[in-house]
C-alpha cells in the first residue's frame, strides 16, 4: 500500500441499515487492517440492536451526547472525547440523548464489511431499561 490522503468531502453520507448516517472516511480492501467511518445519530434516535462478527469496533465521540448499551450492561452516558470499545459479537446500540447531532468515529479492526453485520433488533434479547 502506498501513502494516500482521503478527503472527507469525497465520502458521501448515507443512511445505514442500523439507523444512523454513515460517511466512510477510509474503508478499502487494500487497507483491510482498519476502517474509519463518521457516524451521525439525530436527536432522539436510537440505532438498532446489532453485532459484528470478527470485528472489534471503537466509537470515538466527537460531539453531542448519548447513551450506549453493550450487551446486558446498564446503559452508559457518553460525550465528547469518550471512547467505547466493542468486541466482536457483543450486542450494541447507541441513543442520541442530546439536542444536537451525536457524531462519532467508528473505527473497526479489521475493516468493516456489511457481511459481518447482524441485525438482532427483532430478537428483543435486550429490552429497554
N, C-alpha and C positions, 0 to 999 in steps of 0.2 A: 504494500500500500504506500502511495506517495502522500506527501502533505497536501492539505486542501483547506479551503475556507468555505463554509456553508453560510449563506446569508439567510437570516430568519425570514426576511420578506419574501424569499423564494418558496417557502413552505406554506402551502395553503391550509387553512384551518378547516376541519370537518367535524361534524357531529358523530361521535363514535357510538358503537353498539351499547356501551356501558352507560351512556347518558351524559358525557361531558364532551367539550370541544377539544380537539387534539390538533396540534401543529407539530409534525415530525421534523425536528431540527436536525437529527442525524440518525438514520436507520438504513444501513446499506450492507448487503451481503459481503462486500469486500472488507467490511469492518464489523464482523459478526460478534466481536467480544462485548460490544456495548451499543445501546441505542439511547437517545435523549429526545424526549418529547416535551412540549409545553402543553400543559392541560389547563383548562378553564372550566370551572363549575359556576353556573349562575346562582345568584342569591336564592336561598330556599330549596335548591335542588340537591338530590342525593343520587350518586351513581348506583348502578345495580350491583348486587352481591355477585362477586366473580372471584376467580383464582387463576393463576398462571402456572402451567406445568413446565418445570425445568428452568424457570426464570426467577431470579431474585430482582425485586423492584424496590426502588428507593424514591420516596417523594421528598423533594426539597421545596418547602413552602416559600414562595416568592412574595406573595401579597395576599391579603384577606385573612379570613379566619374560618375555621371549620371544625368538624368533629369526625375523627377517624375511628372506624370499627375494624378490628382484626380478630377473626375467629370468634371465640366466645369471651374475649376480654371485654371489660367495660369500655364504652366509648371514651376517647381522649380528645381534649381540645387541642388544636394546633393553630399556630400562627407563623408569621414571617420568621424565617431562619430555622424553623424546626425541620427535622429530618425523620421520616418514617421509614423503617426497614421492614420489608415484607418478603419472607422466604417463599420459595416455591410451594404451591398448593394451599397456602394459607388464605382462607376466605377474607375478602376485604371489600370495603366501600367507604366513601367519604361524602360528607354533607357540608354544604356551604351554610354556615350559621350567621354570616355577616350580611351587611347591607350592600357590599360591592362584590365584584367577581373574586372568587378564590382561584389564585393562579399558583401552579406548582410545576416543577420539572419532574418528570417521571424518567428515572434513569434505570435501565434494565440491563442485567448481565446474565447470560449472554443477551444479545439484542432481541427486542420484542418481535414476535411473529404472531399473527392472528390465529394460527393453528394451535398455539399454546393457551389461548384464551378460552375459559369455560364460564359461561353464564350460569350461576346457580341460584338466581333470584327466585325461581319457581319452587325450589326445594324448601324454602322458608325454614331452613335449619336454624337461622339466627334471627329470631323475632326482634322487633324494635324494643329498646329498653323502656 
